[in-house]
Amino acid sequence: MATEVRVPTLGESVSEATIGTWLKKVGDTVKVDEPLVELETDKVSIEVPSPVSGVLSEILAPDGETVEVNALLAQIAEGAEGAAPAKLEAKAEAPAAKAEAPAAKAAEPAAKSGTDMPAAPSAQKLMAEKNIAEGSVSGSGKRGQVLKGDVLDAIGKGSAAAPAAAPQAPRPASAASDESREERVKMTRLRQTIARRLKEAQNTAAMLTTYNEVDMSAVMEMRKKYKDLFEKKHGVKLGFMGFFTKAVTHALKEIPAVNAEIDGTDLIYKNYCHVGVAVGTEKGLVVPVVRDADQMGIADIEKEIGRLGRAARDGELSMADMQGGTFTISNGGVYGSLMSSPILNSPQSGILGMHKIQERPMAVGGQVVIRPMMYLALSYDHRIVDGKDAVTFLVRVKDSLEDPERLVLDL
């Protein structure tokens, strides 16, 4: 009996996905709930688990193919255990017998790499382009599969043996001659969506950025004084994001236009604060959402940000984690950025950019003193947020951070 594996419901407004990587190959024995394939949507990457135990008898959607919700991905022969692979091998015997010599030659590279797992499609394409013989590259993937990164590493080390090629006439220096040193990689769905949404925000919103700076002395002193006690009681480290998120929710309550969005000719004011926190991952920027942050204390905010950050880096974010944000905070300071102008996360009307804390000479009480300063940037949609409101919002954030007791006392 065969069980069908189909594309699961991907979440609100998501109707299709791209096959990222098959984690199993035809003939592999699989257990119930064991991951079979990774799907890439325009928001997150998700793994599709096996609904039953058995043998993966057929793959119907190869790597790179775009599939819709409920599309058939594969079939699993239930209870076959070792029987299904034998049947699959029997099917392959006929064509193998017709071409024994090529098969024997093909077996040699497999022996060299120590696996019969075929190279990933992207790796096969790159090896073909670079004229690299199969089997000359060691694989680091599951069951020794050769990945694209393995081929790139081999090229960089000069260890990939390529078959001898006929000598070619010298080519003049030109753009065409540089192609051999270029790499063309198809954009992931996530990267395509990031590119599209950022450009749409620029084309749609009347985007403007206002700047200020905040003296981080009080927040840093509070962290230093209470960080050990805070971690002992709440089980999470006291970071900066808790303070910034809380300061933002206070300012959003006072300046509701920054927490609103435009829908046609209507303005939608949100009487809640779902704060998106931009997180950089290997696959691109994602913005998981801290829901009802205005009703949370700093400890609860830090716990939720920690959970979302781990899920983002591990590729385990759910669709619910990504939806519904009303305002976004982007922390470029963790990468060393001193100043930037963040782009709106449409359809939101505001995004706060945090930056690197740097000691600078400041005039305080008529004297020059060294203080840990951070530049803040608020990008906003000028169609809905007036300049006065934008500046006031940023000043309120600054005031809360320079006097953090106000956050604790909810003032």
NORPE-V684194 format. One record per residue. N is the residue number from 1. PSI is psi in whole degrees, 0 to 359 (none if undefined). Layout:
N&PSI, N&PSI
This chain:
1&131, 2&138, 3&133, 4&142, 5&120, 6&162, 7&124, 8&168, 9&128, 10&355, 11&170, 12&130, 13&4, 14&115, 15&348, 16&164, 17&170, 18&138, 19&117, 20&288, 21&132, 22&124, 23&347, 24&157, 25&164, 26&131, 27&348, 28&142, 29&133, 30&153, 31&158, 32&136, 33&5, 34&132, 35&133, 36&315, 37&150, 38&127, 39&140, 40&121, 41&183, 42&2, 43&312, 44&170, 45&135, 46&152, 47&139, 48&119, 49&161, 50&130, 51&341, 52&171, 53&142, 54&214, 55&133, 56&105, 57&338, 58&136, 59&122, 60&350, 61&105, 62&170, 63&137, 64&349, 65&143, 66&129, 67&150, 68&166, 69&135, 70&5, 71&149, 72&123, 73&316, 74&173, 75&143, 76&128, 77&112, 78&143, 79&11, 80&332, 81&246, 82&354, 83&318, 84&317, 85&324, 86&320, 87&320, 88&320, 89&323, 90&322, 91&328, 92&349, 93&320, 94&304, 95&330, 96&323, 97&332, 98&338, 99&64, 100&317, 101&309, 102&323, 103&320, 104&320, 105&321, 106&334, 107&333, 108&310, 109&323, 110&321, 111&323, 112&318, 113&352, 114&22, 115&154, 116&10, 117&122, 118&150, 119&151, 120&148, 121&318, 122&325, 123&320, 124&318, 125&316, 126&320, 127&323, 128&318, 129&323, 130&3, 131&44, 132&132, 133&139, 134&142, 135&349, 136&358, 137&130, 138&136, 139&144, 140&1, 141&185, 142&135, 143&31, 144&16, 145&137, 146&123, 147&168, 148&322, 149&326, 150&320, 151&318, 152&320, 153&318, 154&321, 155&317, 156&325, 157&349, 158&21, 159&355, 160&118, 161&121, 162&144, 163&150, 164&135, 165&155, 166&141, 167&142, 168&153, 169&146, 170&141, 171&141, 172&151, 173&121, 174&174, 175&325, 176&323, 177&346, 178&350, 179&327, 180&342, 181&8, 182&159, 183&125, 184&118, 185&131, 186&133, 187&139, 188&162, 189&323, 190&314, 191&322, 192&318, 193&319, 194&314, 195&315, 196&314, 197&322, 198&321, 199&323, 200&321, 201&319, 202&321, 203&332, 204&309, 205&150, 206&81, 207&135, 208&152, 209&135, 210&150, 211&155, 212&179, 213&151, 214&138, 215&115, 216&10, 217&313, 218&318, 219&318, 220&323, 221&320, 222&319, 223&315, 224&322, 225&322, 226&1, 227&319, 228&316, 229&320, 230&313, 231&323, 232&321, 233&319, 234&350, 235&21, 236&148, 237&148, 238&105, 239&189, 240&331, 241&328, 242&316, 243&315, 244&318, 245&317, 246&320, 247&322, 248&316, 249&324, 250&315, 251&324, 252&326, 253&324, 254&325, 255&80, 256&340, 257&329, 258&343, 259&23, 260&174, 261&160, 262&132, 263&96, 264&243, 265&11, 266&152, 267&130, 268&111, 269&127, 270&120, 271&36, 272&163, 273&101, 274&104, 275&119, 276&138, 277&111, 278&130, 279&126, 280&130, 281&175, 282&332, 283&358, 284&184, 285&130, 286&157, 287&81, 288&158, 289&130, 290&106, 291&140, 292&46, 293&334, 294&342, 295&6, 296&151, 297&172, 298&321, 299&315, 300&323, 301&316, 302&320, 303&316, 304&321, 305&320, 306&317, 307&314, 308&321, 309&316, 310&317, 311&322, 312&314, 313&332, 314&1, 315&30, 316&17, 317&139, 318&166, 319&324, 320&329, 321&341, 322&352, 323&154, 324&5, 325&144, 326&344, 327&152, 328&145, 329&129, 330&125, 331&87, 332&349, 333&333, 334&340, 335&0, 336&7, 337&131, 338&331, 339&138, 340&168, 341&98, 342&153, 343&140, 344&146, 345&87, 346&142, 347&17, 348&158, 349&359, 350&148, 351&133, 352&128, 353&121, 354&155, 355&184, 356&139, 357&122, 358&134, 359&131, 360&152, 361&128, 362&149, 363&115, 364&118, 365&34, 366&5, 367&152, 368&122, 369&158, 370&125, 371&148, 372&110, 373&150, 374&132, 375&138, 376&144, 377&128, 378&111, 379&137, 380&161, 381&108, 382&349, 383&332, 384&331, 385&121, 386&159, 387&320, 388&315, 389&320, 390&314, 391&317, 392&318, 393&311, 394&325, 395&321, 396&320, 397&315, 398&313, 399&319, 400&321, 401&329, 402&347, 403&70, 404&345, 405&333, 406&325, 407&319, 408&322, 409&0, 410&50, 411&none
